[in-house]
Amino acid sequence: MKNSEFNYKKYVKPNFQPKNFTNREWPDKDITKAPIWCSVDLRDGNQSLPTPMSVDEKMGMFKMLLDEGLKVLDKIAQKYNHKFEYTNVLGGGAAIDVTGEPLPKESLDTCKASDAVLLGAVGGPKWDNIESSKRPEQGLLALRSGLGLFVNLRPATMHESIKEASPLRADIVEKGLDFVVVRELTGGIYFGERKTGIENGVEFAYDVEKYDENEIRRIGKKAFETAMIRNKKLTCVDKANVLDSSKLWRKVLNELAKDYPEVELSYMYVDNAAMQLVKDPSQFDVIVTNNIFGDIISDEASMITGSIGMLPSASVRGDDFGMYEPIHGSAPDIAGQNVVNPIATILSVAMMLRYSFKLEEEAKAIEAAVTNVLNAGYRTKDIYNGVGEVVGTKEMGDLIAKEI
C-alpha cells in the first residue's frame, strides 16, 4: 500500500514523518488470493508487522516479534506466488496513548472488513493504574466480542529437539504430548455481570459465570470437529460437581456426542485436569472448556512444552475469518533486547494460512522450517539448555525464513 492510502495522521504526533515507511503495492492482476487485512502499528520511521498492540514507542518487543512473522510470510508469498496486503490500525495501549480508548471504532471497523487479523500483546505496566474500563485488556475483549470470535484454539506440541527445556520429568516427556485446547472466548465470567460495593459496612465484589445452551453448542461443535480431524478423543474440563453452568455444559455436550459417534467423549474436573497435564499430558487429544478454565489450562500447557514463547493461537468463528496471536504477554522487561522467542508469532502466521486462507501446504512449510531450525541446534535464550547455539530474535526469524 502507499503511504497516502492510510490515514495515519490522526494517530500520530504532529512531527511524525514516515520517511522510511516501506511501500507495498501490487497490481490487481497479480493478486492470487484475497488480501489479508491486518492491523499494523506505525512507529516513527519504521514499519512494524500488523497488530493492534502495545509497544514502547521506539523499540517495542512486539514490533520486533511481528517483523519476524512478516518476514516469514513474505518468504511464503515469494515461494508460492501469493500477494498479501496489510492495513494499519491502532489498539491496546498504543491506542490509549493517542485516542484515550483501548479500541477505537475505526480500528474495529477495519478489522471487521478484513480477512484476518494478526495480533500482538495489548497491555503493559504503563497502563496498570488507569480506569479498569479503559485498560488495554478491555480493548482485547471488545475486539474478540466485536469480531464474533467465540473459539480460541491453542495447540500444545513438544518438539523433540527441545524436550530438555520442559520442566516435566524425563520419563513423562518421553511419552510426548500433542493436544489442542478449545477455549470458549466470549462468554462466562469474563463477560458476565460484575459489581463491587459496600453492604452493611463490609466491602464486597462478585463476578457472574453464565452460559446458555447455544453458546455451549457452538463451541462444542467446533471441539467435536477438531477431534474428528485428530485422534477422535475429546475431554471436557469443568467443575460439574459444584457449578450449575458446568452441568449445562455436560448436558449439551452429551447431546452433541450423538452426532459424532466416532469421538470418545470424557469429562474431567478442572483441578484434576491441572494435575493430569503435569502427570501425563500424553493422555489428551482435544480439551474443550469454558473461558476462565481455558485461560488457565492453556497457559499451563504452554509451560510444560518448554516455553510460552513457542505456542501460537487462533481465535475463530463459524467462517474463515480469524485473529491470530502468540499466547504470551508483552514482557516489557525485555523489550528491544533482541532476545525474545519469535516462534510463537511465526507459528501464528502458519495457523492464519491454514484456517483463514486454507493454505495447508504453506502452513506446513512454516512448521517444517521451525522444526528443522530447532533440529539444527539453534535456540533463543528461553529454550537454551546448554546445548546448541543461542541466537537473537531477528536471527531466529532469518533462519526460519531461509529454511522455507
Secondary structure by P-SEA (a helix, b strand, c coil): cccccccccccccccccccccbbbbbccccccccccbbbbbbccccccccccccccccccaaaaaaaaaaaaaaaaaaaabbbbbbbbbcccccccccccccccaaaaaaaaaccbbbbccccccccccccccccaaaaaaaaaaaacccbbbbbbbbcccccccccccaaaaaabbbbbbbcccccccccccccccccccccccbbbbbbcaaaaaaaaaaaaaaaaacccbbbbbccccccaaaaaaaaaaaaacccccccbbbbbcaaaaaaaaaaccccccbbbbcaaaaaaaaaaaaaaacccccbbbbbbcccccbbbbbcccccccccccccccaaaaaaaaaaaacccccaaaaaaaaaaaaaaaaaaccccccccccccccccaaaaaaaaaaac
